Amino acid sequence: MSSEYERPERDDDATACAYTSYDNDEDVEYDEKESVDGEVPATGRGAEGVERRVWQALYEVEDPEMPISIVDLGLIYGVSVEGGVAAVDMTLTYTGCPARDMLINEVKQSVSAVEGIDTAEIAVVWSPGWTVDMVTEQGKESLREFGLSV
């Protein structure tokens, strides 16, 4: 079967999002995990002390394409703090996310800047996979204000 459809030529200068500039830092260090234990996503409810400040920092990190916190988007699967080391388990909306390195780097920098944190360790987790059901009610409200139907 043939088609009269002509595919457009590849545009090597095209970006994934017309209004977002992705800074891909080749030196971003993070681990990958197959899965995490416990209920996901996490919101930091009940956190105290330094861990609470880490959660507050994570709420300040927004998705690069939408004005929504990565916590409200459901990307944070867990946070633990022990002896000045913050371990953050997070996911991305999909495995080919063009903002992967930029977002991981921003999470690492934000968490590292929290008083009482010496080191931030980031692990990207792929199971369970992210779905729109993981977005918090506040996140859904933000997405609706942005013009998305959720």
C-alpha positions as a printed Julia matrix, in Angstrom:
150×3 Matrix{Float64}:
  0.0    0.0    0.0
  1.45   3.39  -0.9
  0.68   6.79   0.46
  0.83  10.19  -1.14
  1.81  11.67   2.18
  5.26  13.25   2.05
  7.11  13.21   5.31
  8.61  16.53   6.35
 12.37  16.76   6.36
 14.12  16.47   9.71
 14.83  19.79  11.39
 18.01  19.39  13.42
 17.41  22.74  15.1
 13.94  21.85  16.38
 13.35  21.67  20.12
 10.89  19.54  22.03
  8.94  22.56  23.24
  8.71  25.83  21.39
  9.13  28.02  24.47
 11.45  25.97  26.64
 15.2   25.9   26.29
 16.63  22.62  27.55
 20.09  22.8   29.06
 21.34  19.24  28.88
 24.21  18.92  31.3
 26.22  15.88  30.3
 27.75  15.68  33.8
 24.52  15.24  35.77
 24.96  12.33  38.14
 22.07  10.2   39.26
 21.18   6.58  39.81
 18.39   4.6   38.21
 16.14   2.21  40.11
 13.68  -0.31  38.77
 11.09   0.35  41.46
 10.46   1.7   44.95
  8.68   0.3   47.96
  5.71   2.08  49.41
  2.96   4.28  48.11
  3.75   6.69  45.29
  3.82   9.51  44.63
  4.92  11.08  47.89
  4.01  14.6   49.02
  6.04  15.07  52.19
  2.99  15.16  54.43
  4.16  14.65  58.0
  7.82  15.42  57.31
  9.65  17.36  60.0
 12.94  19.18  60.45
 15.49  18.98  57.65
 13.34  16.55  55.66
 10.48  19.07  55.73
 12.85  21.74  54.36
 13.88  19.35  51.58
 10.23  18.88  50.66
  9.71  22.65  50.69
 12.63  23.0   48.26
 11.14  20.33  46.0
  7.79  22.12  45.95
  9.67  25.13  44.51
 10.97  23.13  41.52
  8.54  23.45  38.63
  8.14  21.32  35.55
  9.97  23.17  32.74
  6.96  23.06  30.41
  4.1   23.76  32.82
  3.73  25.99  35.87
  3.35  23.13  38.34
  5.54  21.85  41.13
  7.21  18.51  40.43
  5.76  17.29  43.74
  2.22  18.23  42.69
  2.89  16.66  39.29
  3.58  13.39  41.12
  7.22  13.03  40.1
  8.62  12.56  43.62
  8.39   8.99  44.87
 10.24   9.45  48.13
 12.68  11.46  50.23
 14.88  10.33  53.08
 17.41  12.32  55.06
 20.14  10.82  57.18
 23.33  12.44  58.43
 23.27  15.37  56.01
 22.54  13.17  52.98
 19.2   13.61  51.24
 18.12  10.76  48.98
 15.38  11.63  46.49
 13.58   9.0   44.43
 11.83  10.58  41.47
 10.42   9.71  38.09
  9.75  11.58  34.88
  6.56  11.82  32.86
  8.14   9.56  30.25
 11.48   7.87  29.66
 12.44  10.09  26.72
 11.84  13.35  28.57
 14.02  15.98  26.88
 14.31  17.91  30.15
 15.69  14.91  32.07
 19.17  16.23  32.83
 17.98  19.78  33.42
 15.27  18.67  35.84
 17.5   16.24  37.74
 20.16  18.93  38.03
 17.63  21.45  39.34
 16.37  18.95  41.92
 19.92  18.19  43.01
 20.83  21.88  43.31
 17.63  22.78  45.18
 17.99  19.94  47.67
 21.73  20.58  48.13
 20.97  24.2   49.03
 18.8   23.19  52.0
 20.35  24.01  55.37
 21.48  20.76  56.96
 22.05  18.95  53.65
 25.63  18.25  52.57
 24.89  15.84  49.73
 21.87  15.21  47.51
 21.54  11.79  45.9
 18.98  11.5   43.13
 17.6    8.21  41.82
 15.3    8.05  38.8
 12.69   5.33  39.22
 10.69   3.83  36.35
  8.27   1.57  38.18
  5.56   2.31  38.75
  5.43   4.45  35.65
  4.06   7.96  35.95
  0.42   8.55  35.03
 -1.81  11.6   35.26
 -3.52   9.88  38.21
 -0.41  10.71  40.26
 -1.04  14.47  40.02
 -2.25  15.95  43.32
 -5.5   17.91  43.53
 -3.47  21.14  43.77
 -1.55  20.0   40.7
 -4.74  19.3   38.76
 -6.01  22.77  39.65
 -2.74  24.3   38.4
 -2.96  22.3   35.16
 -6.55  23.44  34.6
 -5.47  27.05  35.12
 -2.75  26.39  32.52
 -5.47  25.26  30.11
 -5.17  21.48  30.31
 -8.12  19.2   30.92
 -7.43  16.8   33.78
